[in-house]
Every structure is written in structure tokens, then in C-alpha cells.
Amino acid sequence: MNLRTKYGITQEEYDARRAAQDCRCAICGVHEEDIPASAAGRPRMDGKATAAAVRLVVDHCHSSKPLRGLLCTGCNSALGHFKDSPETLTAALRHLREA
């Protein structure tokens, strides 16, 4: 994972955040050991050996870029589908509670 290029952090900063979150998703709290990881990992653009699969991904704001925490892929995808909109997430919560 190219943390420096993609998110502006080092592996040590990622590891520190991971430890601060007790290796758990910042939203749902699932421990990284309980998150399935692809056995193949992620392909590298530079042609080198496949990078190891990560279980907690970096969550960041796509417009202003600050890091918000580490998430499981499910929670990260959910935020993306809601376009990081608190209003839309609030509407979804209201929908769930009223259903």
C-alpha cells in the first residue's frame, strides 16, 4: 500500500492509528482479524510482487483530504455510496428507524 503517495502518511503513522483503534474499524468496531482479506492481495502498478492485502483501509475526505480513521471495506464502501454526506446518512438512519 502506497500510504505516502495516496494519503500523505507513513507506514508508522498507519500502524499508530491502527493501534489507537485497537485494530478495529472506526465505525462498526469489527476487529481486523475478523475481516476477510483477499488471499491474492492487491496488484501493484509498478509490476513488483503483489502487495499484501490490508484489512483496515484509510478513510479520508475526498475533497479536503484529511484522514478520518481506518475502516473495514464494508463501512468504507457504505460511506462512498452515501457520498460522505451527513444529510444522506441521517436520512438513511431515519428510514431504518421508521421501517
Secondary structure, 3 states (H helix, E strand, C coil): CCHHHHHCCCHHHHHHHHHHCCCECCCCCCEHHHCCCCCCCECCCCCCCCECCCCCEEEECCCCCCEEEEECHHHHHHHHHCCCCHHHHHHHHHHHHHC
